[in-house]
Amino acid sequence: MVKDESGIALLIALMAMLLLSALGLTLAMTTSTETMIASNHRGGEEGLYAADAALERAMQDLLTIQDWNTVLSGKATSGFIDGAPSGARTLPDGSSLDLGQVMNMARCGRLTSCTDAEMNGMTPERPWGPNNPRWQPFAYGPLNELVPTGTVDSQYYVIVLVGDDPSETDDDPAVDGADAGNPGTGVLSLRAEAYGPHGARNVIYATVARTDMTELERGYTAQRGQDEQNRRARKAAVQTPGKGLSRAEMSTSTGGIVSQ
C-alpha cells in the first residue's frame, strides 16, 4: 500500500516560516526595547546635567544680589528668565508646562494654590513645619538659552526655585535668617528641575551659603529623577561675580556637558 505524502513539503515550509517569523518578531521586540532603554537612560542623564547647569547659572546670579531676602520674596530674580514667573510654557516636543503648578507642587504637593496651613504641613519631603521653604521661581527658561552664545543644544526646560534654609528655626521662611546686624546674607536652599521630551523630569536640591562678598559655598543634598535615587553632597567654590560664563555644549551622544 502506497501512502499519499502530497502536501507534506508545504506543511513543513509553513511551519518553518512560522518559527522564523516568531524568532524575527522576538528579535525586533528585543531591539526596540533596548533602544527605548538606552534612550530613556540618555534622557535621564541629560536631564540631570540640565538641572545642574541651571543651578550653576542661578548661583552666578545669586552672587550679585546683596540682600537675599529680596530673593525669598520674589522681588529679585536671575537674569535667566523667559517672562512672567507663572503661566504655561510649550516644550519642544509640544507638551505644556505650567510654572505656577511647578511651584505649587514644590510648596505643598498639589497643582492648585497652597494655603499657609498646607505649606506648614509636615510631610516626608517637607518635615520642617513652619520652616518649610516657600519656593519662589528664581531662574527659568529653555536650556538652549542659558548662555548667550547659543551653543547649548538641548530640548530641556529648566527651573530653579529658591527658598529659605529649612535648618533655621526662626519659623519665618520669608527671612534669610542671618544675624540681625547683617540681614539677608545667610543660607538658601535651591531646587532645580529639568523637564524634557516624553515626560522626562529630573530634580536636584542644593544648599548655598555666602562665605564672603565674592564667593558661595554650595552643597548638593540630593538628586532625584526617573530612578529616584539620592546621592551624597559635595562642596566646591563657584566663580566670583563679574567673571564671564564659560562656554557649554550639550552632547546628545553622551548626555553630558562639556565646558571649554
Rosetta blueprint (number, residue, H / E / L):
1 M L
2 V L
3 K L
4 D L
5 E L
6 S L
7 G L
8 I H
9 A H
10 L H
11 L H
12 I H
13 A H
14 L H
15 M H
16 A H
17 M H
18 L H
19 L H
20 L H
21 S H
22 A H
23 L H
24 G H
25 L H
26 T H
27 L H
28 A H
29 M H
30 T H
31 T H
32 S H
33 T H
34 E H
35 T H
36 M H
37 I H
38 A H
39 S H
40 N H
41 H H
42 R H
43 G H
44 G H
45 E H
46 E H
47 G H
48 L H
49 Y H
50 A H
51 A H
52 D H
53 A H
54 A H
55 L H
56 E H
57 R H
58 A H
59 M H
60 Q H
61 D H
62 L H
63 L L
64 T L
65 I L
66 Q L
67 D L
68 W L
69 N H
70 T H
71 V H
72 L H
73 S L
74 G L
75 K L
76 A L
77 T L
78 S L
79 G L
80 F L
81 I L
82 D L
83 G L
84 A L
85 P L
86 S L
87 G L
88 A E
89 R E
90 T E
91 L L
92 P L
93 D L
94 G L
95 S L
96 S E
97 L E
98 D E
99 L H
100 G H
101 Q H
102 V H
103 M H
104 N H
105 M H
106 A H
107 R H
108 C H
109 G L
110 R L
111 L L
112 T L
113 S L
114 C L
115 T L
116 D H
117 A H
118 E H
119 M H
120 N H
121 G L
122 M L
123 T L
124 P L
125 E L
126 R L
127 P L
128 W L
129 G H
130 P H
131 N H
132 N L
133 P L
134 R L
135 W L
136 Q E
137 P E
138 F E
139 A E
140 Y E
141 G E
142 P E
143 L H
144 N H
145 E H
146 L L
147 V L
148 P L
149 T L
150 G L
151 T L
152 V L
153 D L
154 S L
155 Q L
156 Y L
157 Y E
158 V E
159 I E
160 V E
161 L E
162 V E
163 G E
164 D E
165 D L
166 P L
167 S L
168 E L
169 T L
170 D L
171 D L
172 D L
173 P L
174 A L
175 V L
176 D L
177 G L
178 A L
179 D L
180 A L
181 G L
182 N L
183 P L
184 G L
185 T L
186 G L
187 V E
188 L E
189 S E
190 L E
191 R E
192 A E
193 E E
194 A E
195 Y E
196 G L
197 P H
198 H H
199 G H
200 A L
201 R E
202 N E
203 V E
204 I E
205 Y E
206 A E
207 T E
208 V E
209 A E
210 R E
211 T E
212 D E
213 M L
214 T L
215 E E
216 L E
217 E E
218 R E
219 G E
220 Y E
221 T E
222 A E
223 Q E
224 R E
225 G L
226 Q L
227 D L
228 E L
229 Q L
230 N L
231 R L
232 R L
233 A L
234 R L
235 K E
236 A E
237 A E
238 V L
239 Q L
240 T L
241 P L
242 G L
243 K L
244 G L
245 L L
246 S L
247 R L
248 A E
249 E E
250 M E
251 S L
252 T L
253 S L
254 T L
255 G L
256 G L
257 I E
258 V E
259 S E
260 Q L
